[in-house]
Amino acid sequence: MNFPFYIAKRYLFAKSGNNAINIITIIASFGVIVGSLALFIILSGFSGFKNFTNEMLDYSDPDIKITAVKGKSFLVTGAIANLLKENPEIKASANVVEERAFLQYKQRDHIAFIKGVSDNYMSITRVDSTLRVGQWLDPDYVNTGVIGSGIADKLSLNIFSFGETLSIRIPKPGKGLILSESSAFNTANIQITGVYSGLEEFANKYVYVNLELAQHLLNYKKNQVTTIELRLQEDVDAASFANAIQKELGDKFKVETKTQFNALTYKVLNTERLISYLIFTLIIIIALFNVIGAIIMMIIDKKQNLKTLFNLGVTIKEIKRIFVLQGFLLTLFGLTIGLVVGSTLVFLQKKFEFFMITQSIPYPVEFKFFNVLSVAVTISILGFIASKIASSRISANFIEK
C-alpha cells in the first residue's frame, strides 16, 4: 500500500486525543456534506424546471413558426400552401393571426393578445390539454374565446357568468381625426368558454379566438395571417428542417424553431442556473476553510509523529502528501454522503411530491448524472486545493522545532 495514503487514512479515521480536533474534523465533514447536498439539490431543481418548462412549451408552442420579415402579416399564397402540404416532414400546419388588443369585462380593462387560430389548431399544439375549466373553441360558434388564467384573474372573469361577454377592441388602421369610439376601434363581444393555465407568461398573454373573428377585427383578407405554425413528424430534426424550409421560402420569411422563439426563456433559465451554481460554490469554498483548519490542527497535533517520520527518512514532500490525501479523503467522505442524501431526497420528491409550487403542481426536480458529475468535480477540486493550502505550512524547520 502507498505509504502516504496509509498514514493519511489512519489519521483520518483514528480518534485524536485532543477533543477540539475531533470536533473541528466533524464540523469540517458536516460542512462538506451540507455544501454537496445543497449544490446537488439546486442543480437537480433547475434540471427539473427546465424539463417542466419544455413540457409546458410542448403544450403551448408549435415546433416551427413562419413569420414575415417585414410587416406584421402576409398572404398565404397557393405556392406556400402547396409547399407545406407536400412536405412529408410536416405533420400539420395551421394559419394564425396574433395581435395586441384591449379587453374589457364589466368595469375592468386589460391589454393582452388575441390569437386567432384555425379549426385544426389542436393538431399543432396540445393547448386544449391545459384547460383548467370549460372547453376549447367550437368552430360552429365564432364569437367565443378561451382565455389565460392570469388574464381571467385580473379581469375577475368567470366563465359560468352566462350573458356577461368579454369585449375585444383593436384600433382600426388609417389616418385622420377620430370622431368617435366606433370609428377608432373594431369591436367584438365574445363569450368565454374555457380558461387555460400554464407558465406565468403564457397564462397572462392570450385570448384564443376563431381565425375568422381575428381576421375580421384586423380587417384582414381570408388568406392573410401573421404566422403559420407547424407540427413536425416525430423523427424530424427541427433545426435542420428550419434551415431547409428557409431556403425554399426565401428571405421574405423568417423560420424559427421552438428553441429560437423561446430563446429568452432558455437564456433566463441557464443564467439563473449558472448564478446559483456560482453562489453555492462560493458557500462551499467558505465551508472548506473548516477543512483547512482541521488539517492544520492535525498537523500541529501530530508534530512529534512527523518528527519521528522525518528522522526515519520520510521526505518533506511525502509528509505534505499525507495531509493532502487526508484532506482530500475528508472531502470525498463528505461529498459521498452529501450526494447519497441529495439523490435520496430527489427521488423521494419525484415519487411522493412533498414540496408543491401550487396545490396541483409539485416542485419539479430531475436526477441527472451530469449534476452528480458537476458536484463531484467541483467539490473534489476545491477540496484538493484546500488540502494543498493547509499542507503548505509543513517544512523542515517546522518539524525540527
Secondary structure as GFF3:
##gff-version 3
##sequence-region A 1 401
A	DSSP	alpha_helix	3	13	.	.	.	ID=ss1
A	DSSP	alpha_helix	19	60	.	.	.	ID=ss2
A	DSSP	beta_strand	64	68	.	.	.	ID=ss3
A	DSSP	beta_strand	74	75	.	.	.	ID=ss4
A	DSSP	alpha_helix	78	86	.	.	.	ID=ss5
A	DSSP	beta_strand	90	105	.	.	.	ID=ss6
A	DSSP	beta_strand	108	117	.	.	.	ID=ss7
A	DSSP	three_ten_helix	121	123	.	.	.	ID=ss8
A	DSSP	three_ten_helix	127	130	.	.	.	ID=ss9
A	DSSP	beta_strand	131	134	.	.	.	ID=ss10
A	DSSP	beta_strand	144	148	.	.	.	ID=ss11
A	DSSP	alpha_helix	149	155	.	.	.	ID=ss12
A	DSSP	beta_strand	166	171	.	.	.	ID=ss13
A	DSSP	alpha_helix	181	184	.	.	.	ID=ss14
A	DSSP	beta_strand	185	196	.	.	.	ID=ss15
A	DSSP	alpha_helix	200	203	.	.	.	ID=ss16
A	DSSP	beta_strand	206	210	.	.	.	ID=ss17
A	DSSP	alpha_helix	211	217	.	.	.	ID=ss18
A	DSSP	beta_strand	224	225	.	.	.	ID=ss19
A	DSSP	beta_strand	227	232	.	.	.	ID=ss20
A	DSSP	alpha_helix	238	249	.	.	.	ID=ss21
A	DSSP	beta_strand	253	257	.	.	.	ID=ss22
A	DSSP	alpha_helix	258	261	.	.	.	ID=ss23
A	DSSP	alpha_helix	263	301	.	.	.	ID=ss24
A	DSSP	alpha_helix	303	311	.	.	.	ID=ss25
A	DSSP	alpha_helix	316	352	.	.	.	ID=ss26
A	DSSP	alpha_helix	369	391	.	.	.	ID=ss27
A	DSSP	alpha_helix	396	400	.	.	.	ID=ss28
###
